[in-house]
Amino acid sequence: MSTVSRAFEAQPAYDDLAAELSGLIAGEPDPIANLANMSALIFQRLPDLNWAGFYLMKKGELVLGPFQGKPACLRIKRGDGVCGTAVARGQPVVVADVHDFPGHIACDEASRSELVVPMLAGGEVAGVLDLDSPSPDRFGESDRDGCAALVAIMMDHLAAYPGALEHLAK
């Protein structure tokens, strides 16, 4: 595991990030605005990232949503790449080296490791949080668990607003 990952793996760092996210989205029902701020927050606060953002499930495939970083792939089919694999499995996927992941989709050739966390709503995948790093083995268990907690905060928040989750799939 990289020293960057080990240095950030402390749970209090994700607790602070969760508190900051909760404050940032409080009272705002619009899912796109909230996802845009969440991607910016993650990109600014987590070290050693070159991409942080969302793909949203629309008509059976992932479509690029709010993000920070270089331009990205527009659409990803279920089961394709790391994001599509996370959708198919319905659980987070951590890849230490994307060059070793069969079917990896290279949107940014500088990316070496990846973490993808599905956004679940009513048992269905509404989208994914996707993080890329230029360092191999950047993401560990606490990153996976911390980002899953951040996604849960967002999904719980959006569930409190009628129609917000359905807006994601349009």
Number of C-alpha atoms within 10 A of each C-alpha: 12 13 10 15 20 14 9 18 18 13 13 11 13 21 14 11 20 20 12 13 19 16 10 14 20 10 10 12 18 16 21 15 12 20 20 16 19 28 23 18 17 21 21 13 13 17 14 16 21 18 25 26 25 28 26 24 25 15 9 13 18 26 19 20 21 19 24 22 15 11 11 15 14 11 16 20 16 18 15 18 17 26 29 24 20 26 28 15 13 17 17 22 19 22 21 21 18 22 16 11 13 10 13 17 17 14 13 17 9 12 20 21 23 26 25 27 28 29 26 18 16 8 8 12 21 22 27 29 27 23 27 26 24 18 21 18 20 27 26 19 11 16 21 18 15 21 23 19 16 23 21 17 17 20 18 14 20 23 16 11 14 10 13 17 21 13 12 18 15 9
